[in-house]
């Protein structure tokens, strides 16, 4: 198997590569590392009247 440079991939490219090569543990680790580097964002508070809508939008944007 040839060496794959995960660092050269964009977030979208790495995600697509991992989804196509689910048994590639190095790709999985690179994907997890990339996700864990992202800052946590607060998208809504529990008392927010638009909580459900904001969470649904965030999920669509994330996926």
C-alpha positions in Angstrom: 0.0 0.0 0.0 1.3 3.4 -0.9 1.8 6.1 1.8 -1.1 8.5 2.0 -0.5 12.1 3.1 -3.5 12.9 5.3 -2.1 16.4 6.2 -2.2 17.4 2.6 -6.0 16.7 2.4 -8.6 19.2 3.2 -11.1 18.4 5.9 -13.7 17.3 3.3 -11.1 15.2 1.4 -10.0 13.5 4.6 -13.6 12.8 5.6 -14.4 11.3 2.1 -11.2 9.3 2.1 -12.0 7.8 5.6 -15.5 7.0 4.5 -14.2 5.1 1.5 -11.4 3.4 3.4 -13.0 2.5 6.8 -10.5 -0.2 7.6 -7.6 2.3 7.3 -6.8 2.9 11.0 -4.3 5.6 10.2 -6.9 7.5 8.3 -9.3 7.1 11.2 -6.7 8.5 13.6 -5.9 11.4 11.3 -9.7 12.2 11.0 -10.1 12.0 14.8 -7.1 14.3 15.4 -8.4 16.8 12.9 -11.9 16.8 14.6 -10.4 17.2 18.0 -8.4 20.2 16.9 -11.6 22.1 16.1 -12.7 24.6 18.7 -15.9 23.8 20.5 -18.8 26.0 19.5 -21.8 26.7 21.6 -24.7 26.8 19.1 -27.6 27.2 21.5 -28.5 27.2 25.2 -31.1 24.8 26.6 -33.6 27.7 27.2 -33.2 29.0 23.6 -36.6 29.1 21.9 -34.9 28.1 18.6 -32.9 25.3 20.2 -34.1 22.5 17.9 -33.8 24.6 14.7 -30.2 25.7 15.6 -29.1 22.1 16.4 -30.6 20.8 13.2 -28.8 23.5 11.1 -25.5 22.8 12.9 -25.8 19.1 12.2 -26.5 19.7 8.5 -23.4 22.0 8.3 -21.2 19.6 10.2 -22.1 16.5 8.2 
